[in-house]
Amino acid sequence: MKTMKRLLVVVIFVVMAGMAVEGMFFNKAYLNKYNSLPRPELEGTPCGADDDCASSECCTKYKRCRPIITKGLCHPYKIMRKETCDCEDGFTCQVFRHLRWKEIYNQEGSCIPEDQARELELKTYDEWSDKNPSAAKVWLGNKFRNRLGVASGVLWKGGRGRKRRSAE
């Protein structure tokens, strides 16, 4: 039993030493390869703020001047704007419909005019607000309201809780 433990310790030590030696060689080769790759985020002229760039450019997270987006891919939140700029004045970033309910860091869209974005918001609201709901929608809506306690009377100011039927 004692020799088995010693053998196990030696094997673990040899494996760890082998991984460390392999890691040293791999890292050196990897860094040499990585430094030779083009880095698009470092393209453009260096800047410190938006004032250092031309009128149609902005200063990105990597402190490089990039052109302001008129058409094409945009990210609605600052955390995703790594090497891109905001949309041009008068335009807004409209998130793609299939990404609208995803996490913030996965959202992306395209630049569209602000008045067109407002029309889309109103259209989306009209699609969601149902004028003539089916019985299933009404029932499901009431189920959720009952869970919250609004329709059940628990949250009303009358002070009385929900009326229950007697067992009779």
LINMOSUL-V516298 format. One record per run of one state. SS is the DSSP state (@ for helix, = for strand, . for the rest). FROM is the first residue (numbers start at 1). TO is the last residue. If there is no record, write none. Layout:
BEGIN
SS | FROM | TO
SS | FROM | TO
END
This chain:
BEGIN
. | 1 | 1
@ | 2 | 36
. | 37 | 39
@ | 40 | 42
. | 43 | 45
= | 46 | 46
. | 47 | 49
@ | 50 | 52
. | 53 | 56
= | 57 | 59
. | 60 | 63
= | 64 | 67
. | 68 | 68
= | 69 | 69
. | 70 | 72
= | 73 | 74
. | 75 | 77
@ | 78 | 80
. | 81 | 86
= | 87 | 87
. | 88 | 90
= | 91 | 95
. | 96 | 96
@ | 97 | 99
. | 100 | 103
@ | 104 | 106
. | 107 | 108
= | 109 | 113
@ | 114 | 128
. | 129 | 134
@ | 135 | 148
. | 149 | 168
END
